[in-house]
Structures are given as structure tokens and as C-alpha cells.
Amino acid sequence: MLLDTPSLYFRAFYGIPETITAPDGMPVNAVRGLIDMMATLVRGHSPTGLAATMDADWRPAFRVAALPSYKAHRVAHGDVEEVPEALVPQIAVIEQVLDALGIPRPQSPGYEADDVIGTLTYRAPGAVDIVTGDRDLFQLVDDARPVRVLYTARGVRNLQLVDEAWVSAKYGIPGRGYADFATLRGDPSDGLPGVPGVGEKTAAALVTRFGSLAAMLEALDGDGAEGFPAGARNKLAAARDYLEAAPVVVKVAHDAPLPDADLTLPAKPRDPEALVALADRYGLDRPLNRLLDVLNR
């Protein structure tokens, strides 16, 4: 089980009141929420391995070079992500808790958590469950292995199990075609403009007809408009520079440099004394005991 940890702690922060605080008054809503999410996930899905992937770079330079608008609307100053003030110190606490528990939090310089997930999925010898609220990771689903996404849009207790059949039913595309579909349609949340005039239906028709963005671009070099929905050929031709650059941004990396790590689910904390100190300082006894009980089983 691979956790898109930033997606989960942002969800916890916005879903749980900031009135959940440590004894000194510091908000710990994101910390508490993430711990409870992990307990629910492990209890419900019994993974043999677990990794809480992290962003080493939330807006990698190679993606910005390909598409300067990538996440530009989320920049607070310089190249720092706009993060709620009350969440910033909680991220460090989350990292300390994970380390004390012995749950790996892999990251790779110059890459996002999505890329770490893509790389670990590519390396995995068997089945993988990816837990995220980010649709970008739908591109990794693969029924043959299987690789599934446990999508948190409706909460961790009401997960949507995303496989190729789900993607096909939801978007009307081949189950492995989400990355090309998203490239065409765009995604304002990531600053991905898409092709002007191409919405979900046209994007789905194009992906279904041609199978891949590369095949669409090859068809643009041919004569006539055969195979293109009405008006779509001209729209794609006008957006060719974007279509050639966007895959670098949209496609999750499979080769982020990561050291080998043991992802075996820990049966007991790696550093019990540090965990007790964190529990006392931040008022985490109850959520940590719930998680430890699940891990111990």
C-alpha cells in the first residue's frame, strides 16, 4: 500500500477542525487525521507493506521547464508552495511520527510523491494499492498486476476502488488511457490548460479512437481529417506545442532515483521512546494506540 501522504494530510487538515490541539495549543488536526486514516486503511485492507510517500519537490523543475503554468497558481512566494500556516509545523510532526513508528516515507530529490509512487509501483513484484485523492494517479491502474487506486474523494471510510473498468465507466476511455485524456481535457487544479475547445467528451472520443496521444500527433501529420471528431483536428493542430510538452508534466515518473527500502508493515515501533515523547507532547495517545493495535495484529 502506497500512501500519497501530502494528499492525505491536506485532506485531514481541511476535514478536521483546528480546535484539535496539542497540550500547548498547537493545532494537530492533520497529524491526528493522518494517523487515524492509516489505522483505518491498514485495518480494512491488511497490506503486507506500507510506504508513506512524500514530496521532495512539490513543483519539479523539469515539469515547470516543459509547462511554466504547472501549479503556478499555488506559488506563495519564490517557488514555495502556498500552505496554510497552521499546517506547516504539523508536517514536521508527521515525519517524526512516521519515523518513530518505522513506516518508511520515501522521497526523491527533484520529484513529487506521485513520482515516488510511480517508481515503487513499477518496481513492485505484485499487487499494489495506491491511496490518494489525486486523479493523476489513475494513469497507474493496471488490472493485469493488479494496481488499483483507493480514491479518497468521499473519505477514507468510503473509498472508491479505481481499476481499469472504473476508469472506462467513468470517462469512456480505455482503462489505461487516463494520462492522455487528462492532457487533452486539462486540469485547472494543476495549471494544466488542456486543448482549447476540447472537453471531456471530445477528449474521450480522441483517446478511444487513436489509443494514444502519440498516435493522434502522428495522424495530424497525415492528410484530411479522418478519425477526428468535427473540428477537433484543427484544435489539436493549433495546440501542437502544448501537446508535445504536456506529457512530461502529466505522466508520472517510473524511474525516480530511490534507494531500496524494506516496506514490510512494522509490527512494533522502531523507536518506542521517541513515539511516547511525541504522543505526550502533541496529545496523540489515543490515535497512536489505535494504529499500534492495528499494526500489532
C-alpha positions as CSV (number, residue, x, y, z in Angstrom):
1,M,0.0,0.0,0.0
2,L,1.5,3.3,-1.1
3,L,0.1,6.5,0.5
4,D,0.1,9.8,-1.3
5,T,0.9,11.4,2.1
6,P,0.5,15.1,1.1
7,S,-2.9,14.4,-0.4
8,L,-3.9,12.7,2.8
9,Y,-2.6,15.3,5.3
10,F,-4.1,18.1,3.3
11,R,-7.5,16.2,3.4
12,A,-7.1,15.7,7.1
13,F,-6.3,19.4,7.7
14,Y,-9.3,20.7,5.9
15,G,-11.6,17.9,7.1
16,I,-10.9,18.1,10.9
17,P,-11.3,21.3,12.9
18,E,-8.2,23.2,14.0
19,T,-9.6,23.1,17.5
20,I,-8.0,19.6,17.8
21,T,-4.8,20.8,19.5
22,A,-1.7,19.6,21.4
23,P,-1.5,20.4,25.2
24,D,0.4,23.6,24.3
25,G,-2.4,24.8,21.9
26,M,-0.7,23.9,18.6
27,P,-3.2,22.5,16.1
28,V,-2.6,18.8,15.4
29,N,-5.7,18.1,13.3
30,A,-3.7,17.0,10.2
31,V,-1.4,14.8,12.4
32,R,-4.4,13.1,14.2
33,G,-6.3,12.7,11.0
34,L,-3.5,11.1,9.1
35,I,-2.8,8.6,11.9
36,D,-6.5,7.7,12.0
37,M,-6.6,7.3,8.2
38,M,-3.6,4.9,8.4
39,A,-5.3,2.8,11.1
40,T,-8.5,2.6,9.0
41,L,-6.6,1.7,5.8
42,V,-4.5,-1.0,7.4
43,R,-7.4,-2.5,9.3
44,G,-9.6,-2.5,6.2
45,H,-7.1,-3.7,3.6
46,S,-4.4,-5.7,5.5
47,P,-1.4,-4.7,3.4
48,T,1.8,-6.6,3.8
49,G,3.9,-3.5,3.0
50,L,3.3,0.2,3.6
51,A,5.0,3.4,2.4
52,A,4.0,7.0,3.2
53,T,5.5,8.7,0.1
54,M,6.4,12.4,0.4
55,D,7.2,15.4,-1.9
56,A,10.8,16.2,-2.1
57,D,9.8,18.9,-4.6
58,W,6.2,19.8,-5.0
59,R,6.8,21.6,-8.3
60,P,9.7,19.9,-10.1
61,A,11.9,22.0,-12.4
62,F,11.6,19.6,-15.3
63,R,7.8,20.0,-15.3
64,V,8.0,23.8,-15.0
65,A,10.5,23.9,-17.9
66,A,8.1,21.9,-20.0
67,L,5.0,23.9,-18.9
68,P,5.6,27.1,-16.9
69,S,1.9,27.2,-15.8
70,Y,2.3,24.0,-13.9
71,K,1.0,24.7,-10.3
72,A,1.9,28.3,-10.8
73,H,-1.3,29.4,-9.1
74,R,-0.2,27.7,-5.9
75,V,3.1,29.5,-5.5
76,A,3.1,31.7,-2.4
77,H,6.5,33.4,-3.0
78,G,9.7,32.4,-4.8
79,D,8.9,28.8,-5.5
80,V,7.4,27.9,-2.1
81,E,4.0,26.2,-2.1
82,E,1.1,28.1,-0.5
83,V,0.4,26.0,2.6
84,P,-1.9,27.1,5.5
85,E,0.1,28.5,8.4
86,A,-1.4,26.0,10.8
87,L,-0.4,23.1,8.7
88,V,3.3,23.9,8.2
89,P,4.6,22.8,11.6
90,Q,2.4,19.7,11.5
91,I,4.2,18.3,8.5
92,A,7.4,18.0,10.6
93,V,5.5,16.2,13.4
94,I,4.0,13.8,10.8
95,E,7.5,13.0,9.6
96,Q,8.7,12.4,13.2
97,V,5.8,10.1,14.0
98,L,6.3,8.1,10.8
99,D,10.0,7.7,11.6
100,A,9.3,6.6,15.2
101,L,6.7,4.1,14.0
102,G,9.1,2.7,11.4
103,I,6.8,3.5,8.5
104,P,9.1,4.4,5.5
105,R,8.5,7.9,4.0
106,P,10.4,7.7,0.7
107,Q,11.1,10.8,-1.4
108,S,13.4,11.6,-4.2
109,P,15.2,15.0,-4.8
110,G,13.5,16.8,-7.7
111,Y,10.4,14.6,-7.7
112,E,6.9,14.6,-6.3
113,A,5.2,12.0,-4.2
114,D,3.4,10.9,-7.4
115,D,6.7,10.0,-9.0
116,V,7.8,8.1,-5.9
117,I,4.5,6.1,-6.1
118,G,5.0,5.5,-9.8
119,T,8.6,4.3,-9.3
120,L,7.6,2.0,-6.4
121,T,4.7,0.7,-8.3
122,Y,6.9,-0.1,-11.3
123,R,9.4,-1.9,-9.1
124,A,6.8,-3.8,-7.0
125,P,6.7,-7.6,-7.7
126,G,3.0,-7.9,-7.1
127,A,-0.3,-6.2,-6.3
128,V,-0.3,-2.5,-5.3
129,D,-3.0,-0.3,-3.7
130,I,-2.4,3.4,-4.1
131,V,-4.2,5.7,-1.7
132,T,-4.8,9.2,-3.0
133,G,-7.3,12.0,-3.7
134,D,-5.3,12.9,-6.8
135,R,-6.9,11.8,-10.1
136,D,-3.5,12.0,-11.8
137,L,-2.6,8.6,-10.3
138,F,-5.5,6.9,-12.2
139,Q,-2.9,6.5,-15.0
140,L,-1.2,3.8,-13.0
141,V,-4.1,1.4,-12.7
142,D,-3.4,-2.0,-14.3
143,D,-5.7,-4.9,-13.9
144,A,-3.1,-7.4,-15.0
145,R,-0.9,-6.9,-12.0
146,P,-3.2,-5.7,-10.3
147,V,-2.6,-2.0,-9.5
148,R,-5.6,-0.2,-8.0
149,V,-6.2,3.3,-6.7
150,L,-8.2,3.7,-3.5
151,Y,-9.6,7.1,-4.2
152,T,-10.4,9.3,-1.2
153,A,-12.8,11.8,-2.7
154,R,-15.6,10.6,-0.4
155,G,-13.4,9.9,2.5
156,V,-11.1,7.0,3.7
157,R,-14.1,5.2,5.2
158,N,-15.9,5.4,1.8
159,L,-13.2,4.7,-0.7
160,Q,-13.8,4.4,-4.4
161,L,-11.9,1.4,-5.7
162,V,-10.5,2.5,-9.1
163,D,-9.4,-0.1,-11.6
164,E,-9.4,-0.1,-15.4
165,A,-13.2,-0.9,-15.5
166,W,-13.9,2.0,-13.2
167,V,-11.9,4.4,-15.4
168,S,-13.6,3.2,-18.5
169,A,-17.1,3.5,-17.0
170,K,-16.3,7.0,-15.5
171,Y,-14.6,8.6,-18.5
172,G,-15.5,6.5,-21.5
173,I,-11.9,5.7,-22.3
174,P,-9.6,2.6,-22.3
175,G,-8.7,1.8,-18.7
176,R,-5.0,2.7,-19.3
177,G,-5.7,6.0,-21.1
178,Y,-6.2,8.5,-18.3
179,A,-2.9,10.4,-18.8
180,D,-3.6,11.2,-22.4
181,F,-7.2,12.0,-21.6
182,A,-6.1,14.4,-18.9
183,T,-3.6,16.1,-21.2
184,L,-6.4,16.8,-23.7
185,R,-9.0,17.9,-21.2
186,G,-6.7,19.8,-18.9
187,D,-6.7,20.2,-15.2
188,P,-7.0,23.7,-13.7
189,S,-6.0,22.4,-10.2
190,D,-2.5,21.7,-11.6
191,G,-2.4,24.7,-14.0
192,L,-2.7,22.3,-17.0
193,P,-4.6,24.2,-19.7
194,G,-5.7,21.4,-22.0
195,V,-6.5,21.9,-25.6
196,P,-8.8,24.9,-26.1
197,G,-12.3,23.8,-27.2
198,V,-11.7,20.1,-26.3
199,G,-13.8,19.0,-23.4
200,E,-14.3,15.6,-21.7
201,K,-16.5,14.1,-24.4
202,T,-14.1,15.0,-27.3
203,A,-11.1,14.0,-25.3
204,A,-12.6,10.6,-24.6
205,A,-13.5,10.2,-28.3
206,L,-10.0,11.0,-29.3
207,V,-8.3,8.7,-26.8
208,T,-10.7,5.9,-27.7
209,R,-10.2,6.4,-31.5
210,F,-6.5,6.7,-31.6
211,G,-5.4,4.9,-28.4
212,S,-2.6,7.3,-27.5
213,L,-1.5,11.0,-27.8
214,A,1.4,9.9,-29.9
215,A,-0.9,8.3,-32.4
216,M,-3.0,11.5,-32.5
217,L,0.0,13.6,-33.3
218,E,1.1,11.2,-36.0
219,A,-2.4,11.4,-37.5
220,L,-2.1,15.2,-37.6
221,D,0.7,14.9,-40.0
222,G,-1.5,12.9,-42.4
223,D,-3.9,14.3,-44.9
224,G,-7.5,15.1,-44.2
225,A,-9.5,14.8,-41.0
226,E,-10.3,11.1,-41.0
227,G,-10.9,9.8,-37.5
228,F,-11.1,13.2,-35.8
229,P,-14.4,14.4,-34.4
230,A,-15.7,17.5,-36.1
231,G,-13.4,20.5,-35.7
232,A,-11.0,18.5,-33.4
233,R,-8.2,18.2,-35.9
234,N,-7.7,22.0,-36.2
235,K,-7.9,22.4,-32.4
236,L,-5.2,19.8,-31.9
237,A,-3.0,21.2,-34.6
238,A,-3.3,24.7,-33.0
239,A,-2.2,23.2,-29.7
240,R,0.6,21.0,-31.0
241,D,3.3,22.7,-29.0
242,Y,1.4,22.2,-25.8
243,L,0.6,18.5,-26.7
244,E,4.3,17.8,-27.3
245,A,5.3,19.4,-24.0
246,A,2.5,18.3,-21.7
247,P,3.3,14.5,-21.4
248,V,6.4,15.4,-19.4
249,V,4.2,17.2,-16.9
250,V,1.3,14.7,-16.8
251,K,3.0,11.4,-16.9
252,V,4.1,10.0,-13.5
253,A,7.8,9.1,-13.5
254,H,8.7,5.4,-13.2
255,D,12.4,6.0,-12.7
256,A,12.8,8.4,-9.8
257,P,16.1,7.6,-8.0
258,L,15.1,5.8,-4.8
259,P,17.2,3.5,-2.6
260,D,15.9,0.1,-1.9
261,A,13.8,0.1,1.3
262,D,12.1,-2.5,3.4
263,L,8.3,-1.7,3.2
264,T,7.2,-4.5,5.4
265,L,4.5,-3.4,7.8
266,P,6.1,-2.8,11.2
267,A,4.6,-4.9,14.0
268,K,6.1,-2.6,16.7
269,P,7.5,0.9,16.7
270,R,11.1,1.4,15.5
271,D,11.7,4.0,18.3
272,P,9.2,3.4,21.2
273,E,10.8,6.1,23.4
274,A,10.5,8.8,20.7
275,L,7.0,7.7,20.0
276,V,6.0,8.1,23.6
277,A,7.6,11.5,23.7
278,L,5.7,12.6,20.6
279,A,2.4,11.2,22.0
280,D,2.9,13.2,25.2
281,R,4.0,16.4,23.6
282,Y,1.2,16.5,21.0
283,G,-1.6,14.7,22.7
284,L,-1.5,11.7,20.3
285,D,-2.0,8.8,22.7
286,R,-5.4,7.6,21.5
287,P,-4.9,7.8,17.8
288,L,-1.4,6.2,18.1
289,N,-2.7,3.4,20.3
290,R,-5.4,2.7,17.7
291,L,-2.8,2.5,14.9
292,L,-0.4,0.4,17.0
293,D,-3.1,-2.0,17.9
294,V,-3.9,-2.5,14.2
295,L,-0.2,-2.9,13.3
296,N,0.3,-5.3,16.1
297,R,-2.5,-7.6,14.7
